[in-house]
Amino acid sequence: MPAVSFKSVFIAVVLGTAIVVAALLINAKRPPVETAQPSAELVRATGKCAECHRRETSAVVHQFERSQHAVKGINCLDCHKPAEGQEAMEHRGFTLAKHLTAKNCAQCHTTEYEQFARSRHAGPSWAAVRGTEGFSPEQIALGEKFHPGWIKRPTHPVGVAEGESAMAGGCDACHAIGKPNADGSFGSCTQCHARHSTSVALAREPRTCGQCHMGPDHSQIEIFEESKHGVLFTAQRESFNLKADPKHLTTADMPAPTCSTCHMSGLEGLKVTHNPGERLGWFLFAPISTRRPAGDAGEQGMKEVCLKCHAHTQVESFYTNAEAVLQSTNEKVKGALDLTAALRKEGLIDAKPFDQPIKFVEFDLWHYFGRTAKHAAFMGGADFVQWHGNYELLKLRNELDTMAKELREGHGGAPVPKATKGTEAKP
């Protein structure tokens, strides 16, 4: 075999390098319209859509590219095509749904949607603000089947008093998670998973739940962040595998829980659920908490999650202490509501909502601080049991007693107005 001279090798290397450099220079001179074209893989996944949307709404393309939907080969039309009962529109040769709802997701995620539709995140969430507005008879029937009395209810008096702009710009933003859709479904999965990211990891972030579960009326995110669970998550978050498959999630993926771990995840063989109330024993949001219809099974389900990290004795002790706070709070709230009920019977509080200072004190007492004390007791938030819960209950009860005394003294010897039926406390 003849030897290759050094000169020949040198010339070949120089020519090869020159060709690569020339290709890079030529590519750099290509117009953006050519270099910005989607990859062949993306085109296969998204069809024609990315060709335009990479220029017009580029973020949605990038979000989709990072999603598991892209990995699995789902294309835009799979989600955007009209489902049964949805209004269609023509869009550059495609027939698309005019409004996407949870029904589009349910085409593939049927079980997850049905669990959601039975939850308080569905119909009861919307009805808590808007009453039966927007519900079809079938949607009312479905909601009442699983939550009797929580759909057939009036519009919330706070929203009525504040006005439509406050309701549309405030209340609806969270409670639309269960808004009845014209296609017969409820709400939108994007409230927790986002539209084009369709992310499990996002739904596992405590702050995703905290978009709505925050503030004085349901301060779960603040309580979580105070708790040991929240501190551990913050300290160790970078090592967590928030993208883990829900059906194969282990404590190695998430060694400390977030909201979804306790309420929904299938941790180490547990059943996955999209009904976040399924593992609860009590109606903690109610003025006076009562047991849920399936409370015993729900509580047992939550305890099974607890046992992944805690000993049986620790779990039972935790529940014993939490239920002691719940019963004590129930007694305090009942005492306050008994007082205002007596004032209504005496005609000293009228039936119109939120037109007397005492009605705000009554509402704040159970709606803010009663709820906070109970939620904190079951979430390990000691400061919220005490200073943001029981201390405020004590303070407002004192104010309530003073107001009641003044109302009664103000009518001493004078004719008492005819008694009227008062507004009943309801979340």
C-alpha positions as CSV (number, residue, x, y, z in Angstrom):
1,M,0.0,0.0,0.0
2,P,1.6,3.3,-1.1
3,A,2.4,5.8,1.7
4,V,0.3,9.0,1.8
5,S,2.4,12.1,1.8
6,F,2.2,14.8,4.5
7,K,1.5,17.3,1.7
8,S,-1.6,15.4,0.6
9,V,-3.0,15.1,4.1
10,F,-2.3,18.8,4.8
11,I,-4.1,19.8,1.6
12,A,-7.1,17.6,2.4
13,V,-7.4,19.1,5.9
14,V,-7.2,22.6,4.6
15,L,-9.8,22.0,2.0
16,G,-12.2,20.3,4.4
17,T,-11.9,23.1,6.9
18,A,-12.5,25.7,4.1
19,I,-15.6,23.9,3.0
20,V,-17.0,23.9,6.6
21,V,-16.2,27.5,7.1
22,A,-17.8,28.4,3.8
23,A,-20.9,26.6,4.7
24,L,-21.2,28.4,8.0
25,L,-20.6,31.8,6.3
26,I,-23.3,31.0,3.6
27,N,-25.8,29.9,6.3
28,A,-25.2,33.1,8.3
29,K,-26.1,35.2,5.2
30,R,-29.4,33.4,4.7
31,P,-32.5,35.5,5.4
32,P,-34.3,34.9,8.8
33,V,-37.3,33.7,6.9
34,E,-35.3,30.7,5.9
35,T,-33.3,30.1,9.1
36,A,-36.3,30.5,11.4
37,Q,-38.3,27.7,9.8
38,P,-39.3,25.0,12.3
39,S,-37.4,21.8,12.4
40,A,-38.6,18.8,10.5
41,E,-39.4,17.1,13.8
42,L,-41.5,20.1,15.0
43,V,-43.3,20.3,11.6
44,R,-44.3,16.6,12.0
45,A,-45.5,17.2,15.5
46,T,-47.4,20.5,14.9
47,G,-48.4,20.4,11.2
48,K,-48.6,23.7,9.5
49,C,-49.3,25.7,12.7
50,A,-45.8,26.4,13.8
51,E,-44.9,27.9,10.4
52,C,-47.0,31.0,11.2
53,H,-47.1,30.9,15.0
54,R,-43.4,30.9,15.4
55,R,-43.5,34.4,14.0
56,E,-46.9,35.6,15.4
57,T,-47.1,34.1,18.9
58,S,-43.7,32.5,19.2
59,A,-43.9,31.7,22.9
60,V,-46.7,29.2,22.5
61,V,-44.5,27.3,20.0
62,H,-41.6,27.2,22.4
63,Q,-43.8,26.1,25.3
64,F,-45.2,23.3,23.1
65,E,-41.8,22.2,22.0
66,R,-40.8,21.7,25.7
67,S,-44.0,19.7,26.5
68,Q,-44.7,16.0,26.9
69,H,-47.4,16.5,24.2
70,A,-44.6,17.3,21.7
71,V,-42.5,14.3,22.9
72,K,-45.5,12.0,22.4
73,G,-46.2,13.4,18.9
74,I,-49.4,15.2,19.7
75,N,-50.1,17.9,17.1
76,C,-52.0,21.1,17.4
77,L,-55.1,19.9,15.7
78,D,-55.4,17.0,18.1
79,C,-56.3,19.5,20.8
80,H,-57.8,22.3,18.7
81,K,-60.3,20.4,16.6
82,P,-63.9,20.8,17.7
83,A,-65.2,18.2,20.2
84,E,-68.8,17.2,20.3
85,G,-71.1,20.2,21.0
86,Q,-68.4,22.8,20.3
87,E,-68.8,25.7,17.9
88,A,-66.3,25.5,15.0
89,M,-64.5,28.1,13.0
90,E,-62.4,28.1,9.8
91,H,-58.7,29.1,10.2
92,R,-56.5,29.0,7.1
93,G,-57.9,25.8,5.8
94,F,-58.4,24.1,9.2
95,T,-61.6,23.7,11.1
96,L,-60.9,24.5,14.7
97,A,-62.9,24.8,18.0
98,K,-63.8,28.4,18.6
99,H,-63.4,27.9,22.4
100,L,-61.3,25.1,24.0
101,T,-62.6,23.6,27.2
102,A,-61.9,20.6,29.4
103,K,-63.9,18.6,26.9
104,N,-61.0,18.8,24.4
105,C,-58.6,17.4,27.1
106,A,-61.2,14.7,28.0
107,Q,-60.9,13.2,24.5
108,C,-57.7,11.5,25.7
109,H,-57.7,12.1,29.5
110,T,-61.3,10.8,30.1
111,T,-60.7,9.4,33.6
112,E,-58.9,12.5,34.9
113,Y,-61.8,14.8,33.6
114,E,-64.5,12.6,35.1
115,Q,-62.7,12.8,38.5
116,F,-62.4,16.5,38.1
117,A,-66.1,16.9,37.2
118,R,-67.1,15.2,40.4
119,S,-64.9,17.5,42.5
120,R,-65.6,20.8,44.2
121,H,-63.2,22.3,41.7
122,A,-66.0,21.8,39.1
123,G,-69.6,23.0,39.5
124,P,-69.5,24.0,43.2
125,S,-66.6,26.3,42.6
126,W,-68.5,28.4,40.0
127,A,-71.8,28.3,41.9
128,A,-70.1,29.6,45.0
129,V,-69.8,33.0,43.2
130,R,-72.4,33.0,40.4
131,G,-75.1,30.7,41.7
132,T,-76.8,28.8,38.9
133,E,-75.8,31.3,36.2
134,G,-74.6,29.6,33.0
135,F,-75.5,26.1,34.1
136,S,-77.6,23.8,31.9
137,P,-80.2,21.6,33.7
138,E,-77.9,18.6,33.1
139,Q,-74.9,20.3,34.6
140,I,-77.0,21.3,37.7
141,A,-78.2,17.7,38.0
142,L,-74.6,16.4,37.9
143,G,-73.3,18.9,40.4
144,E,-76.2,18.4,42.8
145,K,-75.8,14.6,42.5
146,F,-72.3,14.8,44.1
147,H,-72.7,18.1,46.1
148,P,-76.3,18.5,47.2
149,G,-77.2,22.1,47.9
150,W,-73.9,23.5,46.5
151,I,-75.2,24.3,43.0
152,K,-78.7,25.5,43.5
153,R,-77.8,28.6,45.5
154,P,-78.0,32.3,44.9
155,T,-75.2,34.5,43.7
156,H,-72.7,35.3,46.5
157,P,-73.9,38.4,48.4
158,V,-70.3,39.8,48.6
159,G,-70.0,39.9,44.8
160,V,-73.4,41.5,44.4
161,A,-72.5,44.2,46.9
162,E,-69.1,44.8,45.3
163,G,-70.5,45.0,41.7
164,E,-70.0,43.2,38.4
165,S,-66.5,44.5,37.6
166,A,-65.2,43.2,40.9
167,M,-66.8,39.8,40.2
168,A,-65.5,39.5,36.7
169,G,-62.0,40.8,37.4
170,G,-61.6,39.1,40.8
171,C,-63.9,36.2,41.8
172,D,-64.3,34.7,38.3
173,A,-60.6,34.4,37.7
174,C,-60.3,31.6,40.3
175,H,-63.8,30.2,40.3
176,A,-63.8,29.8,36.5
177,I,-61.9,26.5,37.1
178,G,-65.4,25.1,37.4
179,K,-67.3,27.4,35.0
180,P,-70.0,25.5,33.1
181,N,-69.2,25.4,29.4
182,A,-71.8,25.4,26.5
183,D,-70.5,22.0,25.4
184,G,-71.7,20.5,28.7
185,S,-68.3,20.3,30.4
186,F,-66.9,22.2,33.3
187,G,-63.9,24.6,33.4
188,S,-60.5,24.3,31.8
189,C,-57.5,22.0,32.7
190,T,-55.2,24.9,31.7
191,Q,-55.9,26.6,35.1
192,C,-53.4,24.2,36.6
193,H,-51.4,22.7,33.7
194,A,-51.2,25.8,31.4
195,R,-52.3,25.9,27.8
196,H,-49.3,24.9,25.6
197,S,-46.9,23.6,28.3
198,T,-49.6,21.1,29.5
199,S,-47.2,20.5,32.4
200,V,-47.4,18.0,35.2
201,A,-44.5,19.7,36.9
202,L,-46.4,23.0,36.9
203,A,-49.4,21.4,38.5
204,R,-47.1,20.1,41.3
205,E,-45.7,23.5,42.1
206,P,-47.3,24.8,45.3
207,R,-47.5,28.3,43.8
208,T,-49.8,27.0,41.1
209,C,-52.4,26.1,43.7
210,G,-51.4,29.3,45.5
211,Q,-52.7,31.4,42.6
212,C,-56.2,30.9,44.2
213,H,-55.6,29.2,47.5
214,M,-54.1,32.3,49.1
215,G,-55.1,35.3,51.2
216,P,-57.2,35.5,54.3
217,D,-60.2,33.4,53.1
218,H,-58.2,30.3,52.2
219,S,-54.6,30.9,53.1
220,Q,-53.3,27.4,52.2
221,I,-50.2,28.6,50.4
222,E,-49.1,30.8,53.3
223,I,-49.7,27.9,55.7
224,F,-47.8,25.5,53.5
225,E,-44.8,27.8,53.3
226,E,-44.7,28.1,57.1
227,S,-45.0,24.3,57.5
228,K,-42.1,21.9,57.6
229,H,-43.3,20.5,54.3
230,G,-43.0,23.9,52.7
231,V,-39.5,24.6,54.2
232,L,-38.2,21.2,53.0
233,F,-39.6,21.8,49.5
234,T,-38.0,25.2,49.3
235,A,-34.6,24.0,50.5
236,Q,-34.5,20.8,48.3
237,R,-36.6,21.8,45.3
238,E,-33.7,21.6,42.8
239,S,-33.3,17.9,43.6
240,F,-37.0,17.1,43.1
241,N,-38.2,15.3,39.9
242,L,-41.4,17.3,39.4
243,K,-41.8,15.8,35.9
244,A,-42.2,12.2,37.2
245,D,-45.0,10.1,35.7
246,P,-48.0,10.5,38.1
247,K,-48.6,6.7,38.1
248,H,-45.0,5.9,39.0
249,L,-44.2,8.7,41.4
250,T,-42.0,7.7,44.3
251,T,-40.6,9.4,47.4
252,A,-37.3,9.4,45.6
253,D,-38.8,11.8,43.1
254,M,-40.4,14.0,45.8
255,P,-39.0,13.3,49.3
256,A,-41.2,16.1,50.7
257,P,-44.8,16.7,49.6
258,T,-46.4,19.6,47.8
259,C,-50.2,20.2,47.6
260,S,-50.6,17.7,44.7
261,T,-48.6,15.0,46.5
262,C,-51.0,14.8,49.4
263,H,-54.3,15.5,47.6
264,M,-53.9,13.9,44.1
265,S,-50.7,12.0,43.4
266,G,-50.3,8.2,43.1
267,L,-47.3,8.1,45.4
268,E,-45.7,4.6,45.4
269,G,-48.8,2.8,44.1
270,L,-51.6,5.0,45.6
271,K,-54.5,5.8,43.3
272,V,-54.1,9.0,41.3
273,T,-57.1,11.4,41.5
274,H,-58.1,14.7,40.0
275,N,-60.6,15.3,42.8
276,P,-58.5,17.2,45.3
277,G,-61.1,16.7,48.0
278,E,-61.2,12.9,47.7
279,R,-58.7,12.4,50.6
280,L,-60.4,14.9,53.0
281,G,-62.5,14.0,56.1
282,W,-64.1,17.3,56.8
283,F,-65.7,20.3,55.1
284,L,-63.0,22.7,56.5
285,F,-64.2,25.7,54.5
286,A,-67.7,25.6,56.0
287,P,-68.6,28.0,58.9
288,I,-69.1,25.0,61.2
289,S,-67.3,22.0,59.8
290,T,-69.1,18.8,59.3
291,R,-67.9,15.4,58.2
292,R,-67.9,14.8,54.4
293,P,-70.2,12.0,53.2
294,A,-67.1,9.8,52.4
295,G,-65.0,11.4,55.1
296,D,-63.8,8.2,56.7
297,A,-62.5,6.8,53.4
298,G,-61.1,10.1,52.5
299,E,-59.2,10.5,55.7
300,Q,-57.8,7.0,55.4
301,G,-56.6,7.8,51.9
302,M,-54.8,10.9,53.2
303,K,-53.3,8.9,56.1
304,E,-51.9,6.4,53.6
305,V,-50.0,9.3,52.0
306,C,-48.7,10.5,55.4
307,L,-47.4,6.9,56.2
308,K,-45.0,7.2,53.3
309,C,-42.9,9.5,55.5
310,H,-44.3,9.3,59.1
311,A,-44.9,6.5,61.6
312,H,-48.4,5.4,62.4
313,T,-48.3,6.9,65.9
314,Q,-47.2,10.3,64.6
315,V,-50.0,10.3,62.0
316,E,-52.7,9.5,64.6
317,S,-51.3,12.0,67.0
318,F,-51.3,14.7,64.3
319,Y,-54.9,14.0,63.4
320,T,-56.0,14.0,67.1
321,N,-54.5,17.4,67.6
322,A,-55.9,18.8,64.4
323,E,-59.4,17.6,65.2
324,A,-59.2,19.2,68.7
325,V,-58.5,22.5,66.9
326,L,-61.4,21.9,64.6
327,Q,-63.9,21.1,67.4
328,S,-62.8,24.1,69.4
329,T,-63.1,26.4,66.3
330,N,-66.5,25.0,65.6
331,E,-67.7,25.9,69.1
332,K,-66.3,29.4,68.8
333,V,-67.9,30.0,65.4
334,K,-71.2,28.5,66.6
335,G,-71.2,30.8,69.6
336,A,-70.7,33.9,67.4
337,L,-73.4,32.8,64.9
338,D,-75.8,32.0,67.7
339,L,-75.4,35.6,68.9
340,T,-76.0,37.2,65.5
341,A,-79.0,34.8,64.9
342,A,-80.5,36.1,68.2
343,L,-79.9,39.7,67.1
344,R,-81.7,38.9,63.8
345,K,-84.6,37.4,65.8
346,E,-84.8,40.5,67.9
347,G,-84.9,42.6,64.8
348,L,-81.6,44.4,65.5
349,I,-79.9,43.0,62.3
350,D,-81.9,43.2,59.1
351,A,-81.9,40.8,56.2
352,K,-79.9,42.9,53.8
353,P,-76.3,41.6,53.5
354,F,-73.3,43.7,54.3
355,D,-75.0,47.0,55.2
356,Q,-74.0,47.0,58.9
357,P,-70.6,46.9,60.5
358,I,-71.5,43.9,62.7
359,K,-72.2,41.8,59.5
360,F,-68.6,42.3,58.4
361,V,-67.3,41.2,61.8
362,E,-69.6,38.1,61.7
363,F,-68.4,37.2,58.2
364,D,-64.7,37.8,58.8
365,L,-64.8,35.7,62.0
366,W,-65.7,32.4,60.3
367,H,-64.8,33.1,56.7
368,Y,-61.3,34.3,57.4
369,F,-60.1,33.3,60.8
370,G,-62.2,30.2,61.5
371,R,-61.2,28.7,58.2
372,T,-57.5,29.7,58.7
373,A,-57.3,28.0,62.2
374,K,-58.8,24.7,60.8
375,H,-56.8,24.6,57.6
376,A,-53.6,25.3,59.5
377,A,-54.3,22.6,62.1
378,F,-54.5,20.0,59.3
379,M,-51.5,21.4,57.4
380,G,-49.0,21.9,60.2
381,G,-49.1,25.7,60.3
382,A,-48.8,26.5,64.0
383,D,-48.6,30.3,63.6
384,F,-51.8,30.2,61.5
385,V,-53.6,28.1,64.2
386,Q,-52.6,30.7,66.8
387,W,-52.0,34.3,65.7
388,H,-53.8,34.3,62.3
389,G,-56.6,32.1,63.6
390,N,-57.5,31.8,67.3
391,Y,-56.2,35.2,68.3
392,E,-58.3,36.9,65.6
393,L,-61.3,34.7,66.6
394,L,-60.9,35.9,70.2
395,K,-60.6,39.5,69.1
396,L,-63.6,39.5,66.8
397,R,-65.8,37.7,69.3
398,N,-65.0,40.6,71.7
399,E,-65.9,43.1,69.0
400,L,-69.1,41.2,68.3
401,D,-70.2,41.1,71.9
402,T,-69.5,44.9,72.2
403,M,-71.6,45.6,69.1
404,A,-74.4,43.4,70.2
405,K,-74.5,45.2,73.6
406,E,-74.6,48.6,71.8
407,L,-77.4,47.5,69.5
408,R,-79.5,46.2,72.4
409,E,-78.8,49.3,74.5
410,G,-79.7,51.5,71.5
411,H,-83.1,50.0,71.4
412,G,-83.6,49.9,75.2
413,G,-87.3,50.8,75.9
414,A,-87.9,51.5,72.2
415,P,-90.1,49.3,70.0
416,V,-88.2,46.5,68.5
417,P,-88.6,46.3,64.7
418,K,-90.3,43.3,63.3
419,A,-88.0,40.3,63.1
420,T,-86.8,39.4,59.7
421,K,-85.1,36.3,58.3
422,G,-81.3,36.9,58.3
423,T,-78.7,35.9,55.8
424,E,-77.4,32.5,56.6
425,A,-73.6,32.0,56.7
426,K,-72.5,29.9,53.7
427,P,-69.2,29.8,52.0
